[in-house]
Amino acid sequence: MVYRIVGTCFLIIILVTLIGCKPPDVQQGNDMHDDLFNTKDLTGEGEFTSGIEGPAVDRKGRLYAVNFRSEGTVGIVDKNGTPGLYVQLQEGSIGNGIRFDRAGDMLIADYTGHNILKVLRGTREIVVFAHHPGMNQPNDIAISQKDFLFASDPNWSDSTGMLWSIAPAGAITLLEDSMGTTNGIEVSIDEKKLYVNESVQRRIWVYDLDGKGEISNKRLFVSFIDYGLDGMRCDSRGNLFVTRYGKGTVLMISPEGEALAEIKLAGKNPTNIAFGGPDGRTCFVTVADRGCIETFRVPYPGRAYRMKLR
């Protein structure tokens, strides 16, 4: 099936419904004044390279993204939108997706080194958490509350990909090979599902997920006829936010696969998304063609914010 938003009237109806219901996840008091789904720049254009990815927010609300001014770096952005260098990765490493574990350590998909790197909390020391020579280029990562990590692993040259899991101690397991170009990946709010998309094939798959990090019952969640797919994140109501590379939008999809809203960005090539801000309801989107981070407000906090997994 193909899902599209057809006109502003439908979006207005959704916004009125979401705000009017005032569900318990939504912060009370200023909701009627929130500028929902309207984007603005957080950082200046060109502060990051075209390889800008990540992004992720730690427990203190600090925002990070990879490739600040040069490849192989991780940048940190203050509340005013001013970025700076956080860490320089080891030689030969370039980061992509970022997540935080329960200990507050930063996990980075290092696609050139075939690694998952870990930046130890409070020290900025970088260690190799997991490595497998059979990986193409670990791209995006998702994490469960029990610290099971899931990594997409595309091979862009032949439009194929693999899917891996990494146990809390670092053991790597190949979950599936011979997929399309695996990219965006996320765990559902109840931790019973794993979403994985294929950029070139324009499909999002969903698996059943158990407490041991094992998957089963693969089925098609949604598919599209145009534009690419990149990073994805869930909010605390189970809605999936998907970046549409080439289209310049973020699509909000319900747990049932229904398109709820499509948010227009200034840039055309969004690569990933994270939730943060004081109430978890601010989205940060890394945009490759502009080398910056755009931001907008949403009705519900992010899954990682609610679970204290930033």
Secondary structure as GFF3:
##gff-version 3
##sequence-region A 1 310
A	DSSP	alpha_helix	8	21	.	.	.	ID=ss1
A	DSSP	three_ten_helix	31	33	.	.	.	ID=ss2
A	DSSP	beta_strand	40	41	.	.	.	ID=ss3
A	DSSP	beta_strand	48	57	.	.	.	ID=ss4
A	DSSP	beta_strand	63	68	.	.	.	ID=ss5
A	DSSP	beta_strand	73	77	.	.	.	ID=ss6
A	DSSP	beta_strand	83	88	.	.	.	ID=ss7
A	DSSP	beta_strand	95	100	.	.	.	ID=ss8
A	DSSP	beta_strand	106	110	.	.	.	ID=ss9
A	DSSP	beta_strand	115	119	.	.	.	ID=ss10
A	DSSP	beta_strand	126	131	.	.	.	ID=ss11
A	DSSP	beta_strand	141	143	.	.	.	ID=ss12
A	DSSP	beta_strand	149	155	.	.	.	ID=ss13
A	DSSP	beta_strand	160	166	.	.	.	ID=ss14
A	DSSP	beta_strand	172	179	.	.	.	ID=ss15
A	DSSP	beta_strand	182	187	.	.	.	ID=ss16
A	DSSP	beta_strand	193	198	.	.	.	ID=ss17
A	DSSP	beta_strand	203	209	.	.	.	ID=ss18
A	DSSP	beta_strand	215	223	.	.	.	ID=ss19
A	DSSP	beta_strand	232	234	.	.	.	ID=ss20
A	DSSP	beta_strand	240	244	.	.	.	ID=ss21
A	DSSP	beta_strand	249	253	.	.	.	ID=ss22
A	DSSP	beta_strand	259	264	.	.	.	ID=ss23
A	DSSP	beta_strand	270	276	.	.	.	ID=ss24
A	DSSP	beta_strand	282	287	.	.	.	ID=ss25
A	DSSP	beta_strand	292	297	.	.	.	ID=ss26
A	DSSP	alpha_helix	303	306	.	.	.	ID=ss27
###
